Amino acid sequence: MKKIQLALLVFVLAFAACDQDNIGELYETDAYVAFSTEIVPANILTAENNYSVSVPIARSNLNVPTTAQVSLEMNENIEGVFDLESTSVSFAEGEGTAYAKIVPLVDISQIDVSKVYEFNLTLTGDNVSEFYSQTTYRASFLLTFEPIGSGTFSSEFRENEWTVQVEKALEADVYKIIDCYAEGYDIMFSVDAENNVFYATQLTGYEDPDYGMVTLEMPDSEEPDSYYMGEPYRDGNTIYLLGRFTVDAGSYGHWYEVLTLP
């Protein structure tokens, strides 16, 4: 019996030794794809890159044709605003990197350029590496602001009116109210071609003595009966922000915050 076991062992070792070349060849012909990293903190959207994001995808083998399939998870900020140019990415012959491209679906004037946009991407298919099959990109707009003069800010929430300095971006209809409610806290908003006003949720710098920092938000669409409702808009030189003020504990409701531009 021992002689039989010894003979079998020798046979298995000999087979394994003869098959090493085949195993190496099989491994080398595998063509896996993967993102280069899991999280990319920030990308800048500019006119030079057509306000798009290029996401690199790497492959393990340059000797065989390879295609990567990519999906983009939608969220409320990017749905209808950004999408993949194509869900299929092909590698050029001999190249180890190809790019999935996220592009805007609408004109720049219809995008809230004050926001930071998040893109969660996933590689799908049988050729996806177990490492870095998902990645997250964040992107914001690069804007150059210049002063356009002083304006008048009338705040129903603060029950007061005061003079503010206003700046405008050279690249788009985006404005900043400098030190609007408190020093060091600017309020930024954009205006589209139809005079609709958009802004991201942002800190005002005003602190409620009982509830802490107050934020300014776009109107709450779940309160349709409020006379404050309706998208913020521009009428001539007047900006109606129609904001909602909130703290961690809840909301103060909707208020008219009005900027008269110079």
C-alpha positions in Angstrom: 0.0 0.0 0.0 2.8 2.4 0.9 4.4 1.7 -2.6 1.1 2.6 -4.3 0.8 5.9 -2.3 4.4 6.8 -3.1 3.8 6.1 -6.8 0.7 8.3 -6.8 2.6 11.1 -5.0 5.4 11.0 -7.6 2.8 11.1 -10.4 1.0 14.2 -9.0 4.3 16.1 -8.5 5.4 15.3 -12.0 2.1 16.4 -13.4 2.2 19.7 -11.5 5.7 20.4 -12.7 4.8 19.8 -16.3 1.7 22.0 -16.1 3.5 25.1 -14.6 3.9 26.6 -18.1 0.2 26.2 -18.9 -0.8 27.7 -15.6 1.4 30.7 -16.2 0.1 31.2 -19.7 -3.5 31.0 -18.4 -2.8 33.6 -15.7 -1.1 36.0 -18.2 -4.1 35.9 -20.6 -6.6 37.0 -17.9 -7.6 40.6 -18.4 -8.9 42.2 -15.3 -10.1 45.8 -15.0 -10.2 48.0 -11.9 -10.3 51.6 -10.8 -7.0 53.1 -9.8 -8.3 54.1 -6.3 -11.4 53.9 -4.2 -12.0 57.5 -3.3 -10.9 60.7 -5.1 -11.5 63.7 -2.9 -12.0 66.5 -5.5 -12.0 67.3 -9.1 -12.4 70.7 -10.7 -15.1 71.3 -13.4 -13.9 74.0 -15.8 -14.6 75.2 -19.3 -11.3 73.6 -20.4 -12.6 70.1 -19.5 -16.1 70.9 -20.7 -17.3 70.6 -17.1 -16.7 66.8 -17.2 -14.9 64.2 -15.1 -12.6 61.6 -16.5 -12.3 58.5 -14.4 -9.3 56.2 -15.1 -9.7 52.5 -15.4 -6.7 50.2 -15.5 -6.3 46.6 -16.9 -4.0 43.8 -15.9 -3.1 42.6 -19.4 -2.2 44.7 -22.4 -2.0 41.8 -24.9 -5.7 41.0 -25.3 -8.7 43.2 -26.2 -10.6 44.4 -23.1 -13.8 46.3 -22.5 -14.9 47.7 -19.1 -18.6 48.1 -18.2 -19.3 51.0 -15.9 -22.4 52.1 -14.0 -23.1 55.4 -12.3 -25.3 55.5 -9.2 -27.8 58.4 -9.4 -28.5 60.7 -6.5 -30.7 63.8 -6.2 -27.9 66.2 -7.0 -26.7 64.5 -10.3 -29.9 62.9 -11.7 -30.8 64.7 -14.9 -27.7 66.9 -14.5 -24.7 64.5 -15.1 -24.4 61.0 -16.5 -21.8 58.7 -18.1 -20.9 59.5 -21.7 -20.9 55.8 -22.3 -21.3 52.8 -20.0 -18.8 50.8 -22.1 -15.1 51.7 -22.2 -12.7 50.0 -24.6 -8.9 49.9 -24.2 -6.7 50.9 -27.1 -4.2 48.3 -28.3 -1.2 48.2 -26.0 -2.6 50.8 -23.5 -3.2 49.9 -19.9 -5.5 52.8 -19.0 -8.9 53.9 -20.4 -11.3 56.6 -19.2 -15.0 56.6 -18.3 -16.3 60.1 -18.8 -19.0 61.8 -16.7 -20.5 64.7 -18.7 -23.2 67.4 -18.0 -26.6 66.8 -19.6 -27.7 70.4 -19.4 -26.2 73.8 -20.1 -23.9 75.2 -17.4 -26.5 77.9 -16.7 -28.9 75.2 -15.5 -26.4 73.6 -13.0 -26.1 74.8 -9.4 -22.4 75.5 -9.5 -22.3 76.2 -5.8 -22.6 72.5 -5.0 -20.0 69.7 -4.6 -21.2 66.8 -6.8 -20.6 63.2 -5.8 -20.3 60.4 -8.3 -20.3 56.7 -7.2 -19.2 54.4 -9.9 -19.1 50.6 -10.2 -17.4 48.3 -12.6 -19.6 45.3 -13.7 -18.9 42.1 -15.6 -16.9 39.0 -15.4 -13.5 40.7 -15.9 -13.7 43.0 -12.8 -10.9 42.7 -10.3 -11.9 42.0 -6.7 -9.9 45.1 -5.7 -11.1 48.6 -6.6 -14.3 47.7 -8.4 -16.0 50.8 -6.9 -14.9 54.4 -6.6 -16.2 57.7 -5.5 -15.4 61.0 -7.2 -16.4 64.5 -5.9 -16.3 67.5 -8.2 -16.9 71.2 -7.9 -16.7 74.1 -10.2 -13.7 76.4 -10.6 -15.0 80.0 -10.6 -13.2 83.3 -10.7 -15.1 86.0 -8.7 -14.9 89.7 -9.2 -16.6 92.5 -7.2 -19.6 94.1 -8.9 -20.3 96.6 -6.1 -22.6 96.9 -3.1 -26.2 95.9 -2.8 -29.0 96.0 -0.3 -29.9 92.9 1.6 -33.3 92.8 3.3 -33.8 89.9 5.7 -37.2 89.0 6.9 -35.6 86.3 9.1 -33.3 88.8 10.9 -35.9 91.6 10.7 -33.3 94.0 9.3 -31.8 95.5 6.2 -28.1 96.2 5.5 -25.6 97.0 2.8 -23.6 94.0 1.4 -20.7 93.6 -1.1 -21.5 91.3 -4.0 -19.2 89.4 -6.3 -20.0 87.6 -9.6 -18.1 84.8 -11.3 -16.6 85.5 -14.7 -17.5 82.0 -16.0 -21.2 81.9 -15.2 -24.1 83.7 -13.5 -23.0 82.8 -10.0 -23.0 85.4 -7.3 -21.5 85.7 -3.7 -22.9 87.9 -1.0 -19.8 88.6 1.0 -20.1 88.2 4.8 -23.9 88.2 4.3 -25.2 87.3 7.8 -21.9 87.1 9.6 -18.2 87.8 8.9 -16.5 84.9 7.1 -19.7 83.4 5.8 -20.6 84.2 2.2 -23.9 83.2 0.6 -23.5 81.9 -2.9 -26.2 81.3 -5.5 -26.6 80.9 -9.3 -29.2 82.2 -11.8 -30.2 80.3 -14.9 -31.4 81.5 -18.3 -35.0 81.6 -17.1 -34.1 83.6 -14.0 -34.5 80.7 -11.6 -32.2 80.9 -8.6 -30.4 77.9 -7.1 -28.2 77.5 -4.1 -26.8 74.7 -1.9 -27.5 74.4 1.8 -25.0 76.6 3.4 -24.0 78.0 6.8 -25.1 81.5 7.6 -22.6 82.1 10.4 -25.5 83.3 12.6 -25.8 81.2 15.8 -29.0 80.8 17.7 -28.1 81.1 21.4 -30.2 78.0 22.2 -29.9 75.9 19.0 -26.6 76.7 17.5 -25.5 77.4 13.9 -28.3 78.3 11.4 -28.3 77.1 7.8 -30.0 78.5 4.7 -31.7 76.0 2.5 -33.8 76.0 -0.7 -37.6 75.9 0.0 -39.1 72.7 1.2 -41.3 71.2 -1.6 -43.3 69.3 1.1 -45.0 72.5 2.1 -46.9 73.4 -1.1 -49.5 75.5 0.7 -47.0 78.0 2.1 -47.2 81.4 0.5 -43.5 81.5 0.6 -43.3 78.5 -1.7 -42.0 78.7 -5.3 -38.5 78.5 -6.6 -36.3 81.4 -5.7 -36.1 83.7 -8.7 -34.6 86.9 -10.1 -36.7 89.9 -11.2 -34.5 92.5 -12.8 -31.9 93.5 -10.3 -33.7 91.9 -7.4 -33.0 88.3 -6.2 -35.7 86.6 -4.1 -33.9 83.8 -2.2 -37.1 82.6 -0.6 -35.1 80.6 1.9 -35.7 78.1 4.7 -33.7 78.5 7.9 -32.8 75.4 9.9 -30.8 74.1 12.9 -30.0 70.6 14.0 -33.2 70.6 16.1 -35.5 71.6 13.2 -36.7 74.4 11.0 -37.7 78.0 11.5 -39.8 77.8 8.4 -39.6 79.9 5.1 -38.6 83.5 4.9 -38.2 86.2 2.3 -34.5 87.1 1.9 -34.1 89.7 -0.8 -31.0 91.0 -2.4 -31.1 94.1 -4.6 -28.1 94.2 -6.9 -26.2 97.3 -7.8 
